[in-house]
Amino acid sequence: MFEGPSLDISTIDDELWGMILALLSVRDRVHFQMTGKVADKSRMIDTFWSYYFPSTAVKQYEEIQYLKDSKIFLSNLMRDIPELLHDETIKKIFEQKMILLSKLDNINRASSLDELKQNENLLDSINIGLIKLCFINDPDVLNLYGKHFTRFPLQLLQDETLQDCWKKLRRIQWCNSDYAPFNVNMLKASKILKGMNDQLIVNDDHEQTLTHLECSSNSITSPDASDNSQLTELVVAITPTLTTRYKQKSKKLNNETVVEPDGTEESEDLHSENDKEKEDKKRKRKRI
């Protein structure tokens, strides 16, 4: 394999480092701060944090507040629809979620870098617990629709208790998850992907294994998949970032699918008035 010239990162200009760090997520900024001393950039990092720490702490607390609100939502849902708890599986999931989310009860916005790091570790731990609960009903399906998580910690992929799940995973459903853009290429065994209202990333290798891809109202970016021999169903409604040939293929696979970026048409099977009431009831159960 050809390797380019090595780069001594300690020679990178501090101003350029600042521009790079400004684009990173809260987690990546924290991780860089912890490893930055290797590049002898402690002084630059301290300057960066003095400038960006307030906004970073605010952004992190927005994530914390979202999870706190999720706990309130779940409590109200169980109060308003107590019959849901008659199902032992739902009851178990609900109780475990409340235990996880309760860990944030006394957590406030970070006022120091140490608190910021502690909050990051706590958020990772809580989200790992929430996502692991998703496998209780079906270990072959990762349904993250409305499950109140905020991130997908990569530690999950190394979790020994989930290795069989990752190998056998056949379906991923990831909808309306504004807080956690997801690179589905990490789970190449999956055959079905539903990612409505998300920021999904799908590369060419994974496209060759998918048989069903639904990315309606999405900012998904992807190579041209018009020659994919495995894909049998494709829904790309209101997804202007996809290539034109990708959209043309969806017409062949599903004549009722919306493929125009302006969203002037809608799929009849997704918006049937007769099913609206049923979908509302299902949605409440999915939010648990």
PyMOL commands that set and color helices and strands:
alter all, ss='L'
color gray80, all
select helices_A, chain A and resi 9-11+14-22+26-39+42-80+82-86+88-104+113-133+155-158+160-168+184-186+204-207+244-253+273-286
alter helices_A, ss='H'
color red, helices_A
select strands_A, chain A and resi 141-143+171-173+182-183+192-194+200-201+212-214+233-235
alter strands_A, ss='S'
color yellow, strands_A
deselect
rebuild
show_as cartoon
